[in-house]
Amino acid sequence: MENYENKFTIRNWAEEDRPREKLLLKGKNALSDAELLAILLGSGNRHESAVDLGKKILKKVNENLVVLSRLSVNELMEFKGIGEAKAVTVMAAIELGRRRNESEVIQREKVTSSRDAFELFQSVIGDQPYEEFWVILLNKANKVVRKCCISEGGVSGTVVDPKKIFKIALDHHASSIILGHNHPSGNIQPSDADKKITRKIRDAGMMLDVAVLDHLIIGDGRYYSFSDDGAL
């Protein structure tokens, strides 16, 4: 009987079901998420090809790559056909993608819109399973001086001290700041506590001549902007 591990390796798939060959012939943009994941996996299990296994994994995370990025090695290993080596390979690829996005953002340097700020925050807190509060420090030309983590919390919240924010801002001679925190639940609507702390920090900034340009809430690859919503 043919060894099932060999049966489902990429070289034994039907021609139209070979992601590597498809990538070489048509380019990476021609591949689906499941096919890209299949290349990382290399093989499936007794009953599934790597493509089928990739589809199963993506279905489990509702086709959401942000949710996929939050899976641990142990959670990936719960899928039949994925051992520690494959799980680590998938996690390493996702981390490289995150760092690549962060590198692109760093090159931009200047923040001119809520979308620019979102990309900066997304690179550091977009995939975090716990809530974190960050601040972007800007100079007079709206160029990034520094990104700082102000606090780390649990799944449902984190404590923010405005004094710490403005000490860091003044120490780095920032002309303005942008606030940002994530909602691990994916709900990007501001809570009453979010609104209250935003007003408190905004008012403190007016006293210290450090403008609070925006406050973003990040969740599942989306964001809410207090400034865009006219709520700042």
N, C-alpha and C positions, 0 to 999 in steps of 0.2 A: 504493500500500500504506500502511495506517495506520502512523504512527510508533509503534514499540513502547513508547517512553517515555510517550506519551500513552495508549496502550491500557491500561497498568497503573496509571495514576494513580487516586487514590481516587474521584474523581467518575465514573469509568467502570466501577466495580465493580458487581456485582449488589447489589440493595438490602440483602439479608441479609448482605452481605460488606463493609459500610461501617462501620468502627470508629468514625469520628467521629460519624456519625448515631446509632449505637448508644449511644455515650457520652451524647449529648445527650438521647436518649429514655429510656434506662434507668439512666444514671449510670455512673460510672467503675468501680464494683465489678462491673458486669455483663460487663466485658471480660476476655478471657484475657490472659496475658502476651504472647502473640504479637500480639494485636490492639493492645495498648498500644504495643508495639514498632513495629508497622506504621504507627501514627500518626506516630511520630518519623521513620520512613523516608520516608513520603509516597508512594513508588512502588517497584515491584520491578524486574524485568529482563525480557528478551524472553520468558522462559518461566515467570516466577513473578510473582504479585501480591505486594504488600508483606506481606500476611498470610502467604503461603507462605514468603516470604523470612525473615520473623520466626520462623516455625516451624523453618526450617532452622537458623537461628542458635542457637535455644534447644536444638535437638536436639544440636548440636555441643558445647554446654556442659552436656549431660545435664539440661536443664531447671532448672539451678541459677543463680539470679540473682547469687549471690556470685561464681561462676566468670565469669559474663558481665561483671561489674564489673571484673574483672582484665584483660580483653582490651585491648590497645593499639589505637591508631588504625590502625596497619599491619595488625594481625591482623583487625580488622573489615573492612578494605578487601580482604581476601582473598576475601570473599564477592562473587560477581558481582552487580552492581547497587548496590554501596555504594562511593561515592567518599569523598574526604576530608571534604566538608561533612556528609554523612550520618553518618559515623563520629564526627565531632566533636559532632554533635547528640546522638547516643546517649550519648557519654561525659559530656556536660554534664548531661543529664537524670539519669544515674546519680549524678553528683556532687551535684546538687541534692537528690536523695533522701537521700544520706548525710548532708548537712549538716542537712537537716530532722530526721532522727533524732537527730543530735547536739544540736540545739536543744531538742528535747523532753526529752532526758536532762538537759541543763543546768538546765532549769526544775525538775526533781525535786529536785535538790540533796542529798537525804538518801538514804543507802544502808542498806537494811534487810534485804537478802537477796542471795544470789549472783546472782540474776537482775538486780537493780539494777546490780550491779558489772559483769556481763556486758554490759549495754547501754552502759555507759560505755566499756568497753574496745572493744566491737564498733565503736563510732563512729570509733575512731582506728586500730585495727590489724586489724579484721575482714577488710579487703580487701587488706592489704599482701602483696606477693609475697615479701618477705623477713622473717625473724624479728626482732621487736622486743620489748623487755622494758620494761614500764611499771609505774608505781606510782600508786595513788590515795591521797592524804593526807586523813585525816578528823580532825575535832575531836571533843570529848567527846560531842557530840550526834549523831555519825555523819554530819555534814554535810560535803560535799566542800570541802576547802580548795584542792586543786590536783591536776591530773593531770600526771605527768612521765614523759618518755621517759628511761629509764636507759641503754639501749644498743641499738644496731642491729647486726644480723649478716647472715648469708647465708641461703640457703634452708634449711639444716639446723641452724642454731644461732646463738647470740649469747653473748657473755661478760658476766657480771653481777658487779659489785663491790658487796658489801654495804655497804662503807664509804661509797660514793657515795649509796646509798639512805638510810642513816640520817643522813648530813650534811644532805641535803635535808629529811628529815622533821624533824630538830631545828631547822633554820633556819626552818621554817614552823610550829613549835610544834605539830606533829601529835600527836594522842593515840594514833592507830592508823593502820595502813596495810593496803592490799590490793594484792597483787602480781598481775601479769597478763602473759602473753606469748602470741604466736600461733604456731601450727604451720601454715605455708603448705601442707603436704601434706594438711591436713584431718584428720589423725589426732590426736584430742584426748587420747589416753591419755598419762600422764606417763612420761617416760623415767627411767632411774636417775639421770641428771644432774639432771633436774627435781626429783626427790625429795630429792636431796642438797642442792641449793642452797636448797630450801624449808626444810629442817630447819636449815640454817646461818643463814639470815636470821631464822627464828623464834627460835632460841636467842639471837641477837644482840639481837633486839628485847626479849626478856625481861630481858636485862642492862641495857638502856637505858630500860626502862619504856615502850616503844612497841610496843603489841600488833600482831602480824601476824594479821589476822582471816581471811584467805583467800588462796589463790593460784589463779588461773583460767588455764586453757589454752584458747585460742580457735581454732576451725577450722571453716570452711565453715558459718558461722551457728550453730554449736553450741559448747558449752563443757563443760569438766570442772572441778569445784570440789573442791579438797583438803578444804575444811571440810565440804562436804556428804557427802563420801565417808569422813569420819572419819580422814583421813590427815594432818591438820595437827598 
